[in-house]
Amino acid sequence: MIPRTVDAVVEAVAVCHRHDVAVFSRGGGTSLAGRCCNTGVVLDWSKYCRQLLWVEPGACLDE
């Protein structure tokens, strides 16, 4: 899925939750080990959702 808005993602995750389907998040596709290789819905953020609004404390792995 290529979401256009955060609201679209919220709805998609809710549908996946109701149907017990895994959700995988994909950003820029630069990860060496983060490829999706399971059954589920892939959210590709790279086309429309390209602005970072905030970062949860503790979510960063590097500075």
N, C-alpha and C positions, 0 to 999 in steps of 0.2 A: 504494500500500500504506500502511496506517495501522498501524505496528508498535506492539505493546503493550510490548515489551521490547527491550533492546539485543541480546539473543541472537537474536531474530527478525530483526533487521536484519543481523546477521552471516550468518545462513543465507540471507537474501534476496540479499545481495551475493555470496555464494558461488555461488548458483544463476545469478545474472546473469553472473558471471565464466565459469562453465562454458559458458554459451550465447552468450557474447560480446554481451551486452545492456548498454546504457548504464544508469547509475543516476544519478538526479537527486535532490538533497535539497531539501526544502521545509520552511521553518520556520513563521513566523507569517503569511506571505503579504504582507509589507509592502514587499517589494523593488519598486523602480520598473522595474528592467531584468532581474530574475532569473527571468522566467517560463520554464517548461519548454515548449519548442516542437520537440521532437525525438521520435524513437521510443525508448522505454525504459521503465524502472520509476521511478515517482516515489515517494519515501519522504516521507510527510507526518508530521512529528514533533509537530504541534501538539495532538493529542488526548491522547496518553498519555505521551510522553517529553518532559516539560516542565521537567526539572531539569538544570541545568548542573553537571557533576561536576568538570571541569577544562578548561583551555584550553592547548593546545600552545603553547610559546613560538614567537613569530613568526606566530601565526595571526590576531592582532588587526590590523585595519586602522585602528582608531581607539582612543583612550583613553576 
